[in-house]
Every structure is written in C-alpha cells, then in structure tokens.
Amino acid sequence: MTETYRDLASGARDIYLNSLSVSTNEVMKKLTVVATIVLPLTFVVGLYDMNFRNSPYNMPEFAWTYGYPAVMVGMLSVTVILLAYFRKMEWL
C-alpha cells in the first residue's frame, strides 16, 4: 500500500514537472522571437549612432534628403517581415 502511494506521488510530481517544463519552453520561445526581432534593429541603430560625418568612410545616407525616413521604412519592413514569418511558423 505504501508503494502505491509512493508511485502515485512520484507520478503526480512527474506530471507537475513536465507541465512546468512545457510552460517554461513556451516562455523561452516567445523571448527568442522578441530577441530575434530586436537584433537587426539594434544593429542598425548602433551603426547610425556612430559619428561618421568627418570620416572618409562617411555614410552617404546622411546627405540624402530622405535618408532618415528610408532607414526607418527599412527597419519597419524588417520588423513586419519577421513578424509575418513568425506568425506563419505559428511561433507567435
């Protein structure tokens, strides 16, 4: 009889740990998606944060009339494409 209760308790603990593991995996998947979306945006913002105005390797976008809006549209399009991809894969 004691063995039966021990098996029941062990089974209940295993079920609880498995459900906890599944919920942790779901949270990790969502955090990975968020990090993947933010990574290219962070790279572009970091690149444009550098001071290249007086450098011989100047970025030509600084002199364009619509350089800043073009970069913003590019960043928005990358975000939308990644969101669409992750929704298609049913990760969001």
C-alpha positions as CSV (number, residue, x, y, z in Angstrom):
1,M,0.0,0.0,0.0
2,T,2.8,2.4,0.8
3,E,4.4,1.6,-2.5
4,T,1.2,2.5,-4.3
5,Y,1.1,5.9,-2.6
6,R,4.7,6.4,-3.4
7,D,4.1,5.6,-7.1
8,L,1.1,8.0,-7.1
9,A,3.1,10.8,-5.5
10,S,6.0,10.2,-7.9
11,G,3.7,10.2,-10.9
12,A,2.0,13.5,-9.7
13,R,5.4,15.1,-9.3
14,D,6.5,14.0,-12.8
15,I,3.3,15.4,-14.3
16,Y,3.8,18.7,-12.5
17,L,7.5,18.9,-13.6
18,N,6.6,18.2,-17.2
19,S,3.8,20.8,-17.2
20,L,6.3,23.3,-15.7
21,S,8.8,22.4,-18.4
22,V,6.3,22.9,-21.2
23,S,5.3,26.4,-19.9
24,T,9.0,27.4,-19.5
25,N,9.7,26.3,-23.1
26,E,6.7,28.4,-24.3
27,V,8.1,31.5,-22.5
28,M,11.6,30.8,-23.9
29,K,10.2,30.5,-27.4
30,K,8.5,33.9,-27.1
31,L,11.6,35.6,-25.7
32,T,13.7,34.2,-28.5
33,V,11.2,35.6,-31.1
34,V,11.4,39.0,-29.4
35,A,15.2,38.9,-29.3
36,T,15.3,37.9,-33.0
37,I,13.1,40.8,-34.0
38,V,15.0,43.3,-31.9
39,L,18.5,42.2,-33.0
40,P,18.6,43.7,-36.5
41,L,17.0,46.9,-35.3
42,T,19.6,47.2,-32.6
43,F,22.4,46.7,-35.2
44,V,21.1,49.4,-37.5
45,V,20.5,51.9,-34.6
46,G,24.1,51.2,-33.3
47,L,25.5,51.7,-36.7
48,Y,23.8,55.0,-37.2
49,D,24.7,56.1,-33.7
50,M,28.4,56.3,-34.6
51,N,29.9,59.6,-35.7
52,F,30.9,59.3,-39.4
53,R,30.4,62.8,-40.5
54,N,34.1,63.7,-40.7
55,S,35.3,60.3,-41.7
56,P,36.5,59.3,-45.2
57,Y,34.1,56.3,-44.8
58,N,31.1,58.6,-44.5
59,M,27.7,57.1,-44.9
60,P,26.1,58.7,-47.9
61,E,22.6,58.4,-46.4
62,F,23.4,61.3,-44.1
63,A,23.4,63.6,-47.1
64,W,20.2,62.3,-48.7
65,T,17.1,64.3,-48.3
66,Y,15.0,61.2,-47.3
67,G,17.9,59.1,-45.9
68,Y,16.4,59.0,-42.3
69,P,12.9,58.1,-43.4
70,A,14.3,55.5,-45.8
71,V,16.1,53.8,-42.9
72,M,13.0,54.0,-40.7
73,V,11.0,52.4,-43.5
74,G,13.6,49.7,-43.9
75,M,13.6,48.9,-40.2
76,L,9.8,48.8,-40.2
77,S,9.8,46.5,-43.1
78,V,12.3,44.1,-41.5
79,T,10.1,44.1,-38.4
80,V,6.9,43.3,-40.4
81,I,8.6,40.6,-42.4
82,L,9.9,38.9,-39.2
83,L,6.5,39.2,-37.5
84,A,4.8,37.7,-40.6
85,Y,7.4,34.8,-40.7
86,F,7.0,34.0,-37.0
87,R,3.2,34.1,-37.3
88,K,3.3,31.8,-40.3
89,M,5.5,29.4,-38.4
90,E,3.0,29.7,-35.5
91,W,5.6,30.8,-33.1
92,L,3.6,33.9,-32.1
